[in-house]
Structure formats: structure tokens, C-alpha cells
């Protein structure tokens, strides 16, 4: 290769990067094949036996297909407020407690600006009547929170109930939460380092917290549970009048589909995107973060337990954390190489 060809090759390569700036350093990645290097935090402390984080979980048994980009069906399953406890779940709906857990990379410190990308599937049981998954108001303990957070230390339980933190729960970073089944008024939420939800308004792309907003209903169309789950529901508890896994979800609800979730901290703004669409953002310039780690979690919204403990869970897969190139620096580099290209073309014309 001549020196001129080499210069042209380098120029075209960097021009391509400038046209599509996808380059970023991978700081951390995990497919959840084991729990080594992860910290699990539960709340309330006294109810740890009701929560469970299962690494190396094969979710294909629930009829769930491989997450996008996966060559297997292995991931992380989180369950909260399990009736009878994780060791011996029961289907009799004993009294429970508003509770949950969060997990974080042990000692994770990903710097000032970083981006976490992963896939999440929220599973739940519906109501034992003809409406099934659509009848969320009577879903017999099937409503759980799914929580994603950044700016946390990773050493405290980021666990929320319906509208506030649970006993012993903390929020030392910025939490984003939703429900799998929808229908609780605050289905899409920001927790700005507190247990108080940021109210509906400009921080949310939809301007609303509820899954009934047209924005969410377009993004999350109504779907059905995997067919095998109707058999699993009957095998676990066969006395329901109708199958709890029949029917379809409410439009605008997060459940029963793989969703690509991206959390980004860039300068003093944090962003929450789902399936390449903005859900919410928050200016954190006046908030002292607890750390530079992330957390994934689930919790129950109330004390009642489910009749179908095997069907109420959230699965995570394919986590990658990268740095975020500074936009100004990136622009300077691209402008510089554009100038280099102009000089190269002038030399060719000489």
C-alpha cells in the first residue's frame, strides 16, 4: 500500500466513524451466567427469604425466546414477595409484605459519564377470569415494579412500593421504574435519589406517568403471554375459573416482550430509553449521586401475594456498560479529519 493509499484508508475509516459515532469503550459486560461479581441487596431486611436473584436461569422453560443478540436463553431472574418464601413457594396466597431486591456489579465504578444497555422481560399473572392478562385491576398479586438505576453505590437496596420506598429501602441514585401489567396510574416513574416520584410533566417524553397515554400505547402494543404459560398456570394452580395467562396485556404496558433498555448519564443529564425511544430524562446537576454504579431490581407494589409464584418475575439479559464519548471532543476530531480530507483532495488535484 502506498503512502497515499494509506492516508486515504485512514481518512475514510474515520469519516465513517464520524458519520456513525458508535465507538465507545466497553467498561463492563455480563450475560448473567453466574452471580460472581454481583451484590444483592434486599428490603425489608427481615424479609430477605421472600426475595430471590437467580443467575444462570434458563428462561426458555417459560416459553420466552432468546433475548435479541443472545445465542442462548440464560439470564438473570429476579422475584419479589414470593408467597411462602423462595425456598418453598406456595399457591395459597399467604400474607406477604411490600418488599423486593436490587442487584449491582460489586464495586462498580463506571466514571462520570457512562451508558448501560440491557434487555428486560417482565412476566406476571393475570386474573382468573375471561379477561386474563388484560384484567390488571384484579390480577391477584401480579403487579410488580421493574426498576433500573444509575448513580448508585450498589451497596443499598433500591426497593420501592407503589409510591414510596419500602422499609429499609433506599434510593441513593436515580431510579427509573415501570410495571409489567400497567394500570396503577404511575406506571412510568423517575425517583430522583428519593422515594418521591417525579410528577408527570416535561421530564417524561409522554408528559404522563400512566400506561394509558397514547405515547406508551404506541410504543408498547398489546401482546399475549407465551402459549406454554397457560399450561404452566394450570399445572401450578388448576382451580381458577379461567386461565390467568390467557388474553392480552393492556396497551402501553411493559410486560411480555423483550425490551432494550438504555440508561445514560452524560454531563448533568440522565436519560432512560426503551427500544430506542426516549421515556424520561432528568437534570441531576443539583443531586449528589451515591456512586457511579448501576442497579437492576424488582419489588411488589403491595403486601398481597400471588397465586402463581412461578409466573411472577423479571428476566434480564445481555448487559453492557460503556463510556460516553464527549460530544464536543468528538466534533473537534471530526472537523479536524474533514480538514485533513480537504487537504488530501487538494494534493490529489495538484
N, C-alpha and C positions, 0 to 999 in steps of 0.2 A: 504494500500500500504506500503510495507516495505521500509526502507531507501535505499536499493539497487535499488528497482524498481523506486523510486522517482528520484534517481540520473540518472538512465538510461533514464527516461522520459524527464528530463530536457536536458540531453545531446543530445538526438535525436531531440528534438524540435529546439534547437539552431543550430544543424548540418543542419537541413532543411533550416533554415534562411540563413545560410552561403552558402548553395548550390544555393539558390534563394533569394538574398537580396532585397526583395520588401518592407521591413519595413521602414516607414518614417512617421513623424508626420504631420497630416493634419493641415495646418495653416489657410485655408480659403476654402470654397466651396459655390457654388451658382448655382441654376438651372434657375435663371432669372425670377422667378415668380412675382417679383416686383422690382421697382427701388430703394427701400430704401437701403441706404448704398452705393450708386453709385454716382459718379460725372461725368457729361457730359461736355465736352469741345469742342467748335466749332470754325471753322475758314473758311473764314474771319469772324470777329466779326459782321460785318454789315450784314452778310447773314445767320444769325442763323435760320431764318424761313425756309430756304431751306433744313435743316438737321433734322433728326428725329431718336431718340432712343426709341424703343417700347419694354418695358418689358412685360412679361406675354403674348407674342404674340403666337397665335396658328398657326403654320406654316403648319398644315395639309390641310388648305384651298388652299394651293398652290401645293397640291399633294406630299408634302415632307414627307417621313416616319419619324418615331421617330428616334432620334439620338441613336447610339449604347449606351446601358446601360440605356436608358430612359424608363419610364413606361407611358409617355405622350408625347405630341407634343407641349409643351410650351417652349419657349426660348426667346432670345433677337434678335430683328430685327433692323438693322442699315441701314439708307438710306441717300444718299448724293445728293446735287444739284437737288432736286425734282422740276420739272417744275411747276410753279405756287405756289410752297411752300407746306409744309407738311399739312397745314390746308385744302387746296383746290387744289389738284394736277390737272393738265390739260394735254391733249394729243396733244396739238398744237405745241409743241416744241418751246416755247418762249426762248429768250436769257437767259442763266444762267451764272454761274461763277464757276471757278475751286475752289472747296470747299469740306468740309467734317467735320467729328467729330471723337472724340475718347472718350471712357468711361473707368473709372478706379474705383476700390474699394476706397471709401472715406477714406483718411488717411491710406491707405495700406502701411505697412512696414514689409516686409517678411524676413528681415535679409540679411546676406551676401550671402548665398548660398540657392537657392530655385528653385522649378520646378513648372511651370504652365501647366496643361493639360486640354484641352477642345476640343470640336468638332465644326467645322465650315462648313457651306454650302454657297457657293457663287452662286447667281442667277443673270441672265442677260437676256436681249432680243437680239435676233439676227437681221438679216437683212430681209426686206420684199421681199425676192426673194427665188428662189428654193433652195439656199444653206442654208438658215436659220441660225442656230447656228454656222455653220462652216464658214460663211462669216463674220469674225470678222472685217475685214477692213472697212466694210460698215454697221456696226451694229447699226447705228443711236443712238449714245449716250449710248450704252450698256456697255462700258468699265469702270469699277470701280476698284480702288485699295482695297485690303483687307489687313489690317495692324495688326500686333501683336507686342507688345513691352514689354521689361522688363528694369529695371534700371531707370524707370521714377518716377517723383514725383507724377504723377497722377493729377496734377493741371493745366497742359497746354495742348493745342490741338496738338496732334501728327498727323498732316494732311499734306499729300504730294500730288503733282500733278503728272505729268508724270515723271519728273526727278528732281524736286526741291520742296521745301516747298511752300505751298500756302501763301498768305498774312495773317499775324498774326499766321501762323503755327509755331510750334517749334518742336524740337526733342531733348529732354533732357535725353534720354536713348538710347537703341539700338533697332531700329525698323527693323522688317522683313516684307516685303510686296510682294504680288503677285497680279495678275489679274485673274478674273474669266474666261475670254474668251481667254486670251493669245494674241499673235500676236503684241506686242508693243516693241519687242527687249529686253526690260529689265523686263521680266515677273517675275523673282525671284530676289529679291533685299535685300541688307543689308544697313541700314542707321546708320552709326557709330556716334551717337549723333550729327548728322548734316543732312542737306538736300542733301548732296552729296552721291550718290550711290557708294558703294564699287564695283570696276570693276570686271568683270569676271576673275577668277583665282582660286587659291588654297583655298580661303575661301568658295567656293561653291563646294559641292561634285561632281556636274556635270562639274565643270570647266567653266560653261556657265550661262548666265542670261536668255537665250531665251527658250521658251517652245518647240522649235524645236529640242533641244538636245535629243539624244536617252535616256539619263538617265531619263528625265522628262516624255518622251513619254511612257516609260515602267511603270513608277510609276503612271501616270495619263492617262489611256487609254481613247479613245473617248467614250462619253456617250450621252444619249438623255435627254431632259427635261421631267419631269413628264407629262403624257398624258393630264391631266386636264389643263395644261397651254396653250395648243393650243386653247381650248375653252375660257379661260380667255383672251387670246390675242385678239381673235375675238370680244369678248364682249366689251373690252376696246377700241379697235380701229379696225374696221372691213373693212377698205378701202385698206389695204395693198394687193399687188398683190399676195403675198404668206405669209403663216403664219410665224411669226418671231420665234416661238418656235419649228418649225419643223427642221428636220435634226439632226446632232450630233456635239458635240464640237470638237475643234481641239485636237488631241492627245497632251498630255503634258500640258493641261490647267487644272486649279484647280476647275473649276465650275461644278455644277450639281451633286455633290456627297458629302456625309458626309466624312470629313477627320479629323482624330485625329491629333491635333497639340500639340506639346510639346516644351515649351521654358525652357531652363535650364541655370542657372548661377552656375558654380562650380569653386571656386577659381577665376582665372582671365580669364576664358573662358566662352563665352555664346554660346549656341547651339540652332539650330532650326531643329526640326524633324517633319516629316509628315508621318503618317501611319507607324510608327516605322522605318523610313528611314531618314538618315541624309540629310538635304538640305543645311545647311550652318553653319559655326561657325566663331567666331571672338575672337581674343585676346584683352581683354579690360584693360590690366594692366596699360596702359598709359591714360585711359579715366576716368575722374571723373564723375560718374553717377549722375543723378539728384535726385535719390532716390532708394528705394527698392520696388517699386510698379510695376504693370503691366498695359497695356492698350490694348484695342481692338478697332479697328476703320475701317471706310471706307471713301473713297473720290473719286471724279471724276477725271479723268486724263486730262480733258479739259473743256471748257466752254459750249459746246453744251449739250442740254438736250435730254432726251429720249422721245419717243412717247408712251412708256409703263411704266409709273411710278410705277405701282403696281408690275411689274415683275423684277425691278432692286433693289436688296437688298442683304444683307448678314445676315445669322442667326447664332447665337452662342448658344451652349447648354453645360451643364454638365461641369462646370469649377471646378477644384480642384487645390489648391496650397499646396504643401508640402515642407518640408525642404529636404535637400540632405545630407544623412549621409556621413561624411568624409571618403573617401576610405581607407586611411592609418589606421584610428582608427578601421574601420570595419575589416580590415585584421588582426590587432592585436587581436581583440576579437575572430575571427575565429581560429587563430593559437592557442590562449590560450585554447579554448574549444577542439580543436583537441588533445592538450596535455592532457587535462582532460580525454578525451575519451581513450587515450592510457593507462593512469594510471588506469582507471576503468577496462579496459580489462585485464591488468596485475593482478589486485586484484582478478578478477574472476578466473584467471588461478592459483592463489596461493592456 
